């Protein structure tokens, strides 16, 4: 076969194959193929968007931390030069409350974790559209004061804030309904008491709630006061986030107090130990109403449980409670 004939056959064969391919390409993608491609793209987008959003938020937080550290350095320098009145306000860029990228946060040696609450050098929570005011106080050094507008769908409290009156729990117990306390001018039901005949009944009522203040991990509570009729105002609920058995007796601790007539206080008690009992009470022995009133008077009254809890966290952050705070770690 000569070369002309050979190339003629190759050309014809190529032309036929190209025609077949062109006819096939005219059909395009099938519906099933299109759906599979769309499904794959949707999955990739679903995975990519949260990752991108998370990385974007971390970038915002990194910017905020860098700006606050810069403000920290500026205020520290001014204080060293004798100007202790300088303050710097940093406008926060983050879109979520608190820190998503790091815990604890370290700013110039001030180390703070999410669960810690307020301290002498760290007040408040970083929040969307918020600020950090950096200032200096001679007694404490640099103060970081965070504020902002929190996401209303996220509660800043670790407990159910809709449950604010805890005396119905006491009054719903069988022993109270039977009138066991009506002739008792001074009762005490401490949650740490291992052999109490009354505390288990109170715990049964508490368990009917969902994440109330009295159900927080390692907290200690006690109902105390006058059980007689018409003495509701002379009854008290003491609460602390500390495990008093770990704190030990004879230690001063901050407490939230709710009175039987619905008032809230934040004050201080001294832990105690009862003779022959192997547990530490939330307060040393109180036998008269004047002793209860004394504890209330040295504290401060608040209009709501939330405000009392905020004040409690601030009190717990005081340096004088450093040793008892360590019992939580």
C-alpha positions as CSV (number, residue, x, y, z in Angstrom):
1,X,0.0,0.0,0.0
2,X,1.5,3.4,-1.0
3,X,1.6,6.3,1.3
4,X,-1.2,8.2,-0.3
5,X,-3.6,5.4,0.1
6,X,-2.5,4.8,3.7
7,X,-3.0,8.4,4.7
8,X,-6.4,8.4,2.9
9,X,-7.6,5.5,5.1
10,X,-6.3,7.1,8.3
11,X,-8.1,10.4,7.4
12,X,-11.4,8.5,6.8
13,X,-11.0,6.6,10.1
14,X,-10.2,9.8,12.0
15,X,-13.2,11.5,10.4
16,X,-15.5,8.7,11.4
17,X,-14.3,8.6,15.0
18,X,-14.6,12.4,15.3
19,X,-18.1,12.2,14.1
20,X,-19.0,9.6,16.6
21,X,-17.5,11.7,19.5
22,X,-19.3,14.8,18.4
23,X,-22.6,13.0,18.3
24,X,-21.9,11.7,21.9
25,X,-20.9,15.1,23.2
26,X,-24.2,16.5,22.0
27,X,-26.0,14.4,24.7
28,X,-24.2,16.4,27.6
29,X,-24.5,15.3,31.2
30,X,-27.3,13.0,32.4
31,X,-29.7,14.2,35.2
32,X,-28.1,11.7,37.6
33,X,-24.6,13.0,36.9
34,X,-25.8,16.6,37.5
35,X,-27.4,15.7,40.8
36,X,-24.3,13.9,41.9
37,X,-22.2,17.0,41.1
38,X,-24.6,19.3,42.9
39,X,-24.6,17.0,45.9
40,X,-20.8,17.0,46.1
41,X,-20.7,20.8,45.8
42,X,-23.3,21.1,48.6
43,X,-21.4,18.9,50.9
44,X,-18.2,20.8,50.2
45,X,-20.0,24.1,50.9
46,X,-21.6,22.8,54.1
47,X,-18.1,21.7,55.4
48,X,-16.3,24.8,54.2
49,X,-18.6,27.5,55.6
50,X,-18.4,26.6,59.3
51,X,-14.6,26.1,59.0
52,X,-14.3,29.5,57.3
53,X,-16.5,31.2,59.9
54,X,-14.5,29.7,62.7
55,X,-11.2,30.8,61.2
56,X,-12.6,34.2,60.6
57,X,-13.7,34.5,64.2
58,X,-10.3,33.4,65.4
59,X,-8.7,36.0,63.2
60,X,-11.0,38.7,64.8
61,X,-10.1,37.5,68.3
62,X,-6.4,37.5,67.4
63,X,-6.7,41.1,66.3
64,X,-8.6,42.0,69.5
65,X,-5.9,40.3,71.7
66,X,-3.1,42.1,69.8
67,X,-4.9,45.5,70.2
68,X,-5.5,44.9,73.9
69,X,-1.8,43.8,74.5
70,X,-0.7,47.0,72.7
71,X,-3.0,49.0,75.0
72,X,-1.6,47.1,78.0
73,X,1.9,48.1,77.0
74,X,0.9,51.7,76.5
75,X,-0.8,52.0,79.9
76,X,2.1,50.2,81.6
77,X,4.6,52.5,80.1
78,X,2.7,55.6,81.1
79,X,2.3,54.2,84.7
80,X,6.1,53.6,84.9
81,X,6.6,57.3,83.8
82,X,4.4,58.5,86.6
83,X,1.0,58.9,84.8
84,X,-1.3,56.4,86.5
85,X,-4.5,58.0,85.1
86,X,-4.0,56.9,81.5
87,X,-6.7,54.7,80.1
88,X,-7.0,53.1,76.6
89,X,-10.3,51.8,75.2
90,X,-10.1,49.1,72.6
91,X,-13.1,48.5,70.4
92,X,-13.6,44.7,70.0
93,X,-14.1,43.2,66.5
94,X,-15.2,39.7,67.6
95,X,-18.7,38.5,66.9
96,X,-19.1,35.8,69.6
97,X,-19.1,36.3,73.4
98,X,-16.0,35.2,75.3
99,X,-13.0,33.5,73.6
100,X,-13.4,30.7,71.0
101,X,-9.7,30.4,70.0
102,X,-7.8,30.2,73.3
103,X,-8.5,29.4,77.0
104,X,-7.0,30.6,79.2
105,X,-6.1,34.0,77.8
106,X,-2.8,35.6,78.7
107,X,-2.4,39.3,78.4
108,X,0.8,40.7,79.8
109,X,0.9,38.1,82.5
110,X,-2.7,38.4,83.4
111,X,-4.0,34.9,82.9
112,X,-7.8,34.3,82.9
113,X,-9.9,31.3,82.0
114,X,-13.6,31.3,80.9
115,X,-14.9,29.7,84.1
116,X,-12.9,31.9,86.5
117,X,-15.2,34.9,86.8
118,X,-14.0,38.4,87.7
119,X,-10.7,39.0,89.4
120,X,-8.8,42.1,90.6
121,X,-7.2,42.5,87.2
122,X,-10.0,41.1,84.9
123,X,-13.6,42.3,85.0
124,X,-16.4,41.3,82.7
125,X,-16.5,39.2,79.5
126,X,-15.4,40.1,76.0
127,X,-18.6,40.4,74.0
128,X,-19.7,41.3,70.4
129,X,-19.7,45.1,69.8
130,X,-17.9,45.5,73.1
131,X,-14.8,47.2,74.4
132,X,-11.9,46.6,76.7
133,X,-10.9,49.5,78.9
134,X,-7.3,49.2,80.0
135,X,-6.4,51.2,83.1
136,X,-4.0,51.2,86.0
137,X,-4.5,51.1,89.8
138,X,-1.6,51.2,92.1
139,X,-2.9,48.4,94.4
140,X,-3.6,46.0,91.6
141,X,-1.6,47.0,88.5
142,X,-3.2,46.8,85.1
143,X,-7.0,46.4,85.0
144,X,-8.8,44.9,82.0
145,X,-12.5,45.9,82.0
146,X,-14.5,44.1,79.3
147,X,-18.0,45.0,78.2
148,X,-20.4,44.7,75.3
149,X,-23.7,43.6,74.0
150,X,-24.0,39.8,74.6
151,X,-25.9,37.5,72.3
152,X,-29.4,37.3,73.9
153,X,-29.7,33.6,73.0
154,X,-26.6,32.8,75.1
155,X,-26.9,33.1,78.9
156,X,-23.9,34.3,80.7
157,X,-24.9,32.4,83.8
158,X,-24.1,28.7,84.2
159,X,-27.5,28.0,85.8
160,X,-31.2,28.3,85.0
161,X,-32.0,31.9,85.8
162,X,-35.8,31.3,85.7
163,X,-35.6,29.6,89.1
164,X,-35.0,32.3,91.6
165,X,-36.9,31.3,94.7
166,X,-35.5,28.3,96.5
167,X,-37.7,28.1,99.5
168,X,-40.6,26.2,97.8
169,X,-38.1,23.4,97.6
170,X,-37.9,23.3,101.4
171,X,-41.6,23.8,101.9
172,X,-42.4,20.9,99.5
173,X,-40.6,18.3,101.5
174,X,-42.6,15.8,103.5
175,X,-41.0,16.7,106.8
176,X,-41.9,20.3,106.4
177,X,-45.4,19.6,105.3
178,X,-45.8,17.4,108.4
179,X,-44.8,20.3,110.6
180,X,-41.6,18.8,111.9
181,X,-40.0,22.3,112.1
182,X,-43.0,24.4,113.3
183,X,-41.7,24.4,116.9
184,X,-38.0,24.7,116.0
185,X,-36.7,28.3,116.5
186,X,-33.3,27.5,114.8
187,X,-32.9,24.7,112.2
188,X,-29.9,23.9,110.0
189,X,-29.9,21.7,106.9
190,X,-26.3,21.8,105.4
191,X,-25.9,20.0,102.1
192,X,-22.6,18.5,103.2
193,X,-24.1,16.7,106.3
194,X,-23.7,13.0,105.5
195,X,-26.2,11.6,108.0
196,X,-28.9,14.2,108.0
197,X,-32.5,12.8,108.1
198,X,-33.7,16.0,106.3
199,X,-31.1,16.8,103.6
200,X,-32.0,13.8,101.4
201,X,-35.7,15.1,101.2
202,X,-34.5,18.5,100.1
203,X,-32.1,17.0,97.5
204,X,-35.1,15.0,96.1
205,X,-36.9,18.3,95.5
206,X,-33.8,19.9,94.0
207,X,-33.5,17.0,91.5
208,X,-36.9,17.9,90.1
209,X,-35.3,21.1,88.7
210,X,-33.0,21.4,85.7
211,X,-29.6,23.0,86.3
212,X,-30.6,25.3,89.1
213,X,-28.2,27.3,91.2
214,X,-28.3,24.6,93.8
215,X,-27.3,21.9,91.3
216,X,-23.9,23.5,90.3
217,X,-20.9,21.2,90.6
218,X,-19.2,21.2,94.0
219,X,-21.4,24.0,95.4
220,X,-22.4,24.0,99.0
221,X,-25.8,25.2,100.3
222,X,-27.6,25.3,103.6
223,X,-31.1,26.2,104.8
224,X,-31.0,27.8,108.2
225,X,-33.2,29.9,110.6
226,X,-36.6,29.9,112.4
227,X,-39.1,27.1,111.4
228,X,-42.0,28.5,113.4
229,X,-45.1,29.9,111.7
230,X,-45.0,33.5,110.6
231,X,-41.2,33.6,110.7
232,X,-40.6,33.3,107.0
233,X,-38.4,36.4,106.9
234,X,-36.2,34.8,109.6
235,X,-35.2,31.9,107.3
236,X,-32.1,31.9,105.1
237,X,-30.5,30.0,102.2
238,X,-26.7,30.3,102.1
239,X,-25.0,29.3,98.9
240,X,-21.3,29.2,97.7
241,X,-19.7,27.7,94.6
242,X,-17.0,26.3,96.8
243,X,-16.9,22.8,98.2
244,X,-16.6,23.6,101.9
245,X,-15.2,20.1,102.7
246,X,-12.2,21.0,100.4
247,X,-12.0,24.5,101.8
248,X,-11.7,23.3,105.4
249,X,-13.1,24.8,108.6
250,X,-12.3,28.3,109.9
251,X,-12.0,29.8,106.4
252,X,-13.8,33.0,105.3
253,X,-15.8,32.5,102.1
254,X,-18.2,34.7,100.1
255,X,-21.8,33.6,100.0
256,X,-25.1,34.4,98.3
257,X,-27.9,34.6,100.8
258,X,-31.6,34.4,100.0
259,X,-34.0,35.3,102.8
260,X,-37.3,33.7,103.3
261,X,-39.1,36.9,102.2
262,X,-37.3,36.9,98.8
263,X,-34.3,39.3,99.3
264,X,-30.8,38.6,98.0
265,X,-27.5,39.4,99.7
266,X,-23.8,38.8,99.1
267,X,-21.8,38.5,102.2
268,X,-19.2,36.5,104.0
269,X,-19.3,33.6,106.4
270,X,-16.7,31.6,108.2
271,X,-16.8,27.8,107.6
272,X,-17.3,25.6,110.6
273,X,-17.3,22.0,111.8
274,X,-19.8,20.5,114.1
275,X,-18.7,18.4,117.1
276,X,-18.6,14.7,116.2
277,X,-19.4,15.4,112.5
278,X,-17.1,14.7,109.7
279,X,-18.0,17.5,107.3
280,X,-17.4,21.3,107.0
281,X,-20.4,23.6,107.2
282,X,-21.0,26.7,105.1
283,X,-21.0,28.7,108.3
284,X,-19.9,28.4,111.8
285,X,-22.7,27.8,114.3
286,X,-25.4,30.5,114.2
287,X,-28.0,30.3,117.0
288,X,-29.7,33.7,117.2
289,X,-31.4,36.0,114.7
290,X,-29.0,38.7,115.7
291,X,-26.1,36.6,114.3
292,X,-27.9,36.1,111.0
293,X,-28.6,39.8,110.8
294,X,-25.0,40.6,111.5
295,X,-24.0,38.6,108.4
296,X,-26.6,40.3,106.3
297,X,-25.6,43.8,107.5
298,X,-21.9,43.3,106.6
299,X,-22.9,42.3,103.1
300,X,-24.9,44.1,100.4
301,X,-28.5,43.6,99.2
302,X,-29.3,43.0,95.5
303,X,-32.5,43.2,93.5
304,X,-32.2,39.9,91.7
305,X,-30.4,36.6,91.7
306,X,-28.4,37.5,88.6
307,X,-27.1,40.7,90.2
308,X,-26.3,38.9,93.4
309,X,-24.4,36.2,91.4
310,X,-22.4,38.9,89.5
311,X,-21.5,40.5,92.8
312,X,-20.6,37.1,94.3
313,X,-18.2,36.4,91.4
314,X,-16.6,39.8,91.9
315,X,-16.2,39.1,95.6
316,X,-14.7,35.6,94.9
317,X,-12.1,37.3,92.7
318,X,-10.8,39.3,95.6
319,X,-7.2,38.4,96.5
320,X,-8.2,37.6,100.1
321,X,-10.0,34.5,98.8
322,X,-7.0,33.3,96.8
323,X,-6.4,30.3,99.1
324,X,-10.1,29.1,99.1
325,X,-10.4,29.6,95.3
326,X,-7.5,27.1,94.9
327,X,-9.8,24.4,96.4
328,X,-11.8,24.5,93.1
329,X,-8.7,23.7,91.0
